[in-house]
Amino acid sequence: MVLKGGPTQDEIMAISLFKLGVRSGDTVADIGCGTGKVAIAMAADAGSVIAMDRREEAITVAEQAALNAGASNIEFYCGEATDLLRDIPSLNCAFIGGSQSLETILELLAERVERTIVVNAVLLDTVYEAVRVMKKLNIFEEVVQVQVARSYPLGKSLMFRPIDPVFIVTGRVA
């Protein structure tokens, strides 16, 4: 099954995880987990991962991917993040890969996250909203725009095919 939006590109994920700063034993969240790729990567270091998506098909795909990867420290939840986050008392870090109800999600996370919140965005409106809300909450740190191009063969040489740029918005709590 192919999900709309597809998995996070490896290079984008590497930078996002670096900005997130997951530490051994952390409790982290992947909001809008999609294929589960980021949740699985976080699970390698974190003590526990809470992954959520509003789409049942995404949860099905992510659960299977986690099973295939042997990532047993991920709990998957299907539903609206604005509802699910209300039942989570505290997190060390949170990654947001979806942009539905971003303002409310960031407000909820600012109350629950101890260190870092990272938002990946492809739309300028999402970047604007993330920065605006993080500034309002006094947690905004920076935006990094990442453009990746991958090589592919063309005749006897190589050419590069660009991948859509991604904006990585980072917020630090306390």
Number of C-alpha atoms within 10 A of each C-alpha: 8 10 12 9 9 10 16 19 13 11 11 19 18 14 14 23 15 10 19 23 18 22 15 13 13 18 23 28 29 27 28 25 30 29 27 28 21 26 31 26 17 29 25 18 16 22 16 22 27 21 27 28 25 18 16 14 16 22 23 16 17 25 22 14 17 22 12 10 12 12 19 15 18 25 15 20 19 18 15 17 23 19 11 15 18 12 8 13 10 14 22 21 26 28 25 23 21 20 20 15 11 18 16 13 20 23 15 17 24 23 13 19 22 16 18 25 30 25 25 25 21 15 12 11 11 19 19 13 14 26 21 14 17 24 13 11 15 14 20 20 16 13 17 14 13 14 13 14 12 10 11 11 9 9 7 5 8 11 12 12 11 11 12 10 15 20 20 24 25 23 26 20 20 10
